[in-house]
Amino acid sequence: MTQEHIVYFNVYHQKQVTRLRGLIYLEPGQTPTAADYEQCLRMAGHHVRLEDPQRMIFKAVKAGEEYTIDVLEDYEAPTRDAHAEKLAGTFRKPDPFL
């Protein structure tokens, strides 16, 4: 049974940096490969090739596009749970109006 693996990317386009995320479906215990990352990026509409295999940096190959994508392999997403915070807010007493 496959499991979802969330992957985070930094896209460097001119002087802007944008953080994106994608999904890779892996078998339990399997680690993502460069081909998995490339397929994830292609499914998101990025036509890229692997530029630096050690650092997992991809470069756009479509004519007229100049950007690079860096895979953040050890990135930890924020652990805040918006749903739990919303639920906890329903148990608080409202502030009295003065």
Steps between C-alpha positions, in 0.01 A plus 500: 500500500647834400544789742502873436832679548487881507797664328597866532678701231654844468451652155761766413372724220706815440526654848190335645484185710172312526441198721283230344399153604404186318394141563692186419341160547744242638490147630551469879870529589597631156693827468435741212741493207600776257257350248217524755575870561524566126167328434337703779630825348392401149149417624490852648580647158874559539710380207829437678814289493727400786789748521675389822425144623675544839302813594181405306487818295290506184516753218229603253551367147215675321617776265465846654469379859782575742450351844640231727327280755669378818348196676490553876551143613527565874248785520255476790166663444342699782324270744208730581164337452247761388206267556603427860551871568154580360346225714683625812369851429142378527561402866629845605270749663445806285654825627235722663435828327566801719 
